Amino acid sequence: MVLAAIMRLGEEAYGTAIIREIEKETGRQVPSGSLSVTLDRLERKGYLRSRLGPSGTSRGGRPKRFVSISEAGFAAVKESRAAMLSIWSGLEPKFENK
């Protein structure tokens, strides 16, 4: 979900925007600490790249950490999406009468 949210946001992907995107699309709460740990892990795996934006007074002088998906990250999202579509394929009738 994190990588998909980053893909949706494009150049504007940073912590708070990613949290908002996931919460908007899933209705699930995302703790900011969990996202930071996840972003660090995804970057170590080579699935994303990060860069620091300009410092701002609204953040106490700290810069925003912008992230973008790498080729390896895109391949991982593509593979995960294909697996999810495959596992869900054919289940539609099970939801029709429930």
N, C-alpha and C positions, 0 to 999 in steps of 0.2 A: 504494500500500500504506500509506503514511504517513497519508493522509487517512482511509482505511478503518479503520485502527487507532484513530485519534482518534475516529471515530464509534462504534466498539465500546466504547471506554473512557468516553465521555461526560465528566462533570465531573471525572473522575480522570485525564485525559490530561495527562501531563507527560513529559519526556524518558525517564527510566528505565522508566516504565510502557509507553510507546510501543515502546521497544526490546524489552522482554520480550514484548509482545503480538505483534510482528512475528516475533520469533524462535520463539515458541511455535507460531504458525500456519504458518510457512514453513520452519522448520528452518534458516534462514539467519542468519548473524552480522550484526549491524548496528553499525558503529562509531559511538560517541556523537558524535564530531566531524562525521561525515557527517549525522547526524540534525539537529544544531544548524544546519548550513548549510541543510539542506532546510527546516526550520521557518522560518528567516529568509526564504528565498526564497518559500515559500508565503504567508507573511504579507504580504510586499511585493506579491504578485500579488492579494491580497485574498481568498485561499481560507481563511484562518483568522485568528483573533484570539487574542491572548495577554494574560494577566494574571499578576501576581506574587502568589504566596501569602505567608503569614507567614514570617518568618525563623526558622530553627531551628538549634539547636546541632549537630545531626548533620551539617549541611552547612556548618559553619564560619561560620554566620551569614548565609549566602546564601539568598535565598528561592527556592522552586521556581517555574518558569515553566509555568503551566498554559495549555493551548491548547484552543480549541474551533473547530469548523468553521463557516464563514460560509455564507450562502445561495449565494454564488458557488462556494464549495468543494463544497457539496452538489451543485450542478448539474454541476460538473466530475466528481465521483465517479460520478454517475448516467450521464453521457455516456460516461465511460470504461468503466463496467460494461456498458453496452449495446453498445459497440463490441467489447469482449472476448467477450461472449456471442455476438455475431453472427459473429465470425471463427472461433470454436470450434464453432459450430453445424454439425452433420453430420460431425464428425470422430470421433465415438465408435466407429464400426465399424473405423477404422484402428488403434485401440488394443486391440481385443478379442483379436486373435491374436498380439500381440507380447509 
